[in-house]
Amino acid sequence: MNSTLQNDFLNMLVKHWDNFQQAQSSPSHFAHIHYLWYWEDGFLRSKQWYDWSGEVYRERVHRYRTEEDTFILDTFRLDGTQEPSIYFTRSEDGFEGSLKEGATNSRGDLVESQIN
């Protein structure tokens, strides 16, 4: 992946996101959450919190790398424990990402994720 695509990806990712539309569409199924991607001390970081309380419930540090036309985010807990990596490819509207099939988190739980 060339540096232009890498810059495009990071410019799209690094900002404050939320799931307001999803939460409003089914409030009994989805909490309204915020997801902030940011740079700190040269590291790509993220944190998630609930809208209603402001309580941060997840913080991560990410390393990014490329393999051919795939942009990979390696994800780590603050204690250094690695979580499943997310694999992104260019799409018509930006990027699409997912975990590898059968991915498990650091507790051994099966996890799935689709990101557009």
PyMOL commands that set and color helices and strands:
alter all, ss='L'
color gray80, all
select helices_A, chain A and resi 3-13+20-25
alter helices_A, ss='H'
color red, helices_A
select strands_A, chain A and resi 16-18+33-40+43-50+56-67+70-77+82-91+94-98+114-115
alter strands_A, ss='S'
color yellow, strands_A
deselect
rebuild
show_as cartoon
